[in-house]
C-alpha cells in the first residue's frame, strides 16, 4: 500500500509520528493509501524551516515572484489530466468536475501574476512642509492554510498562491482524506522555480491544526470547512494574536419566480444541487418556488431530470453526472437526514436511498433525492446535508421567499431566477448573503473578485482570493519622511497640525 509523505524544504519527507490516516477509494470503499499525521514537533519544525527561508523570498522583487506563478500556470495546464485523475481517484469526482476544480485554482494563480500592480502602495507628495507620506505592503511572514476535502486543488491554490506571491512562506495542511493533489501542486511549484521551504505541505489531523494555531511564528491562518470548526479555529487563532479568515457551512437557496424560464431553472437546479454529489459549499440545496403553480411546474420539470441522473465512478466516462460521496460516514449521515425528512413530514418525490451500483456495492454512492413540501423546522432544511439532496420549500409570495434566505443562519450563496429586472435588483440589494446569482445558480466569483459569505458562513473581515487576498497576506506600513529644506530651527513641543 502506498504511504504518502509530507513536503518539507522542497522534498518528500516521511512522517515520523507513527500515526496514519487511511485514504479510501470512495467508489469501492477500499483503502488505497495512507497519509502520515504530523505531530506538533513535526509541524513546528516545518514552520521553523519556512521562517528561515522566508526573508530571502520576500526580498525577491514582486515581478520575479510573479514569474514563478506564470510558470506554475503553464505546468498546471501541462499536467491537467494527471492532476484530475489523481483528484478523482481520491475524492470521487467525475473527471470533468475534477478538471474544473484544478482550473478554478489555476485562475487564482493567473490573477496572482498581477502581483506587482496589486502590491503597489500609496504616495502623497508634500503632505506637509518638506514632508512626503507613503504606504507599503509587506508580507506577514509565515502564513498557513487548513483546507477541506471537497476541493483538494482549488482551495489550496486559493490560499497559497496569493500568500506566496506576496512574499510569505506558507504551511498547507490539506485534508487527510485526499492529500495527493496538494503534494503534486507542491512539486509543480518547485519545478516552477519556488525556493525550498517557501511551501510546506504537512499532513495531519487536529493535532497539526492546533499546532498551527498555537505556533507563534505563524502570522495568518486561512480555513475552509464546517462552521463549528471554523468558529473554533477563528477563536483560538485570534486569541493567539493571529490574523484569521475562516469560511464555514452553507444552506444556499434558489428562489424561482413565476416569470422564470422553468426549463432553465430546472436545469440550473440539477447541476447546482447534484453536481459533485452535492459536496460543495456553494451547492444549491433549497429550491424556493413562489406560488403553488410555480412549485408544481418546477417539481414536474425536476422529477424526470433527477430520476435520469447517471451515477457512477469517474472511470465510467465523462457522461457520469456525479460519483460517490467521500466516506462511508458521510453516506450514513446523508441517509440519516433523508430519513429524518420523511419522518418529519416532507414529501420524498425522488427516493435515492436504496441506490446500488452493480460491482460497487461497498462504495459510498448515494442516489439523488428530491423533497417537496419541506418546512423550515425540519432538519433537512436547517442543516447542511452535503449530499445529493434537494429540498423544495414553497413560498406564497416573493417577500416570504426572501425571508427564508434572510432568516437562515447561513449566508454563503443565494440565487434568484426571474425575467424581471426590478425584482432582481431589489433582491440583490436587500439580501443579507455574501454571493448572489441572478439567473446564475452557483455564484462563485471569478478570481479577480473575492469569495466570501456572511452570517455563520464566514468569520473574519476579509474574503478569499481577489484583492482581499493581497490585503490579508500583507500588512500595511506607512512612512512619514521629512527632508528639511529651509525649515525653522529649534524643537517643537506641540503635536504637528496643518496650518
Rosetta blueprint (number, residue, H / E / L):
1 X L
2 X E
3 X E
4 X L
5 X L
6 X E
7 X E
8 X E
9 X L
10 X L
11 X E
12 X E
13 X E
14 X L
15 X L
16 X L
17 X L
18 X L
19 X L
20 X E
21 X E
22 X E
23 X E
24 X E
25 X L
26 X L
27 X L
28 X L
29 X L
30 X L
31 X E
32 X E
33 X E
34 X E
35 X E
36 X E
37 X L
38 X L
39 X L
40 X H
41 X H
42 X H
43 X H
44 X H
45 X H
46 X H
47 X H
48 X H
49 X H
50 X H
51 X H
52 X H
53 X H
54 X H
55 X H
56 X H
57 X H
58 X H
59 X L
60 X L
61 X L
62 X H
63 X H
64 X H
65 X H
66 X H
67 X H
68 X H
69 X H
70 X H
71 X H
72 X H
73 X H
74 X H
75 X H
76 X H
77 X H
78 X H
79 X L
80 X H
81 X H
82 X H
83 X H
84 X H
85 X H
86 X H
87 X H
88 X H
89 X H
90 X H
91 X H
92 X L
93 X L
94 X L
95 X H
96 X H
97 X H
98 X H
99 X H
100 X H
101 X H
102 X H
103 X H
104 X H
105 X H
106 X H
107 X H
108 X H
109 X H
110 X H
111 X H
112 X H
113 X L
114 X L
115 X H
116 X H
117 X H
118 X H
119 X L
120 X L
121 X L
122 X E
123 X E
124 X E
125 X E
126 X E
127 X E
128 X E
129 X L
130 X L
131 X E
132 X E
133 X E
134 X E
135 X E
136 X E
137 X E
138 X E
139 X E
140 X L
141 X L
142 X E
143 X E
144 X E
145 X E
146 X E
147 X L
148 X L
149 X L
150 X L
151 X L
152 X L
153 X L
154 X H
155 X H
156 X H
157 X H
158 X H
159 X H
160 X H
161 X H
162 X H
163 X H
164 X H
165 X H
166 X L
167 X L
168 X L
169 X E
170 X E
171 X E
172 X E
173 X E
174 X L
175 X L
176 X L
177 X L
178 X L
179 X L
180 X H
181 X H
182 X H
183 X H
184 X H
185 X H
186 X H
187 X H
188 X H
189 X H
190 X H
191 X H
192 X L
193 X L
194 X L
195 X L
196 X L
197 X L
198 X L
199 X E
200 X E
201 X E
202 X L
203 X L
204 X L
205 X L
206 X H
207 X H
208 X H
209 X H
210 X H
211 X H
212 X H
213 X H
214 X H
215 X L
216 X L
217 X L
218 X E
219 X E
220 X E
221 X E
222 X E
223 X E
224 X E
225 X L
226 X L
227 X H
228 X H
229 X H
230 X H
231 X H
232 X H
233 X H
234 X H
235 X H
236 X H
237 X H
238 X H
239 X H
240 X L
241 X L
242 X L
243 X E
244 X E
245 X E
246 X E
247 X E
248 X L
249 X L
250 X L
251 X L
252 X E
253 X E
254 X E
255 X E
256 X E
257 X L
258 X L
259 X L
260 X L
261 X L
262 X H
263 X H
264 X H
265 X H
266 X H
267 X H
268 X H
269 X H
270 X H
271 X H
272 X H
273 X H
274 X H
275 X H
276 X H
277 X H
278 X H
279 X L
280 X L
281 X L
282 X L
283 X L
284 X E
285 X E
286 X E
287 X E
288 X E
289 X E
290 X E
291 X L
292 X H
293 X H
294 X H
295 X H
296 X H
297 X H
298 X H
299 X H
300 X H
301 X H
302 X H
303 X H
304 X H
305 X H
306 X H
307 X H
308 X L
309 X L
310 X L
311 X E
312 X L
313 X L
314 X H
315 X H
316 X H
317 X L
318 X L
319 X L
320 X L
321 X L
322 X E
323 X L
324 X L
325 X L
326 X L
327 X L
328 X H
329 X H
330 X H
331 X H
332 X H
333 X H
334 X H
335 X H
336 X H
337 X H
338 X H
339 X H
340 X H
341 X H
342 X H
343 X H
344 X L
345 X L
346 X L
347 X E
348 X E
349 X E
350 X E
351 X L
352 X L
353 X L
354 X L
355 X L
356 X L
357 X L
358 X L
359 X L
360 X L
361 X L
362 X L
363 X L
364 X L
365 X L
366 X L
367 X L
368 X L
369 X E
370 X E
371 X E
372 X E
373 X L
374 X L
375 X L
376 X L
377 X L
378 X L
379 X H
380 X H
381 X H
382 X H
383 X L
384 X L
385 X L
386 X L
387 X L
388 X L
389 X E
390 X E
391 X E
392 X E
393 X L
394 X L
395 X E
396 X L
397 X L
398 X H
399 X H
400 X H
401 X H
402 X H
403 X H
404 X H
405 X H
406 X H
407 X H
408 X L
409 X L
410 X E
411 X E
412 X L
413 X E
414 X E
415 X E
416 X E
417 X E
418 X L
419 X L
420 X L
421 X H
422 X H
423 X H
424 X H
425 X H
426 X H
427 X H
428 X H
429 X H
430 X H
431 X L
432 X L
433 X L
434 X L
435 X E
436 X E
437 X E
438 X E
439 X L
440 X L
441 X L
442 X L
443 X L
444 X L
445 X L
446 X L
447 X L
448 X L
449 X L
450 X L
451 X E
452 X L
453 X L
454 X E
455 X E
456 X L
457 X L
458 X E
459 X E
460 X L
461 X L
462 X L
463 X L
464 X E
465 X L
466 X L
467 X H
468 X H
469 X H
470 X H
471 X H
472 X H
473 X L
474 X E
475 X E
476 X E
477 X E
478 X E
479 X E
480 X E
481 X E
482 X E
483 X L
484 X L
485 X L
486 X L
487 X L
488 X L
489 X L
490 X L
491 X L
492 X L
493 X L
494 X L
495 X L
496 X L
497 X L
498 X L
499 X L
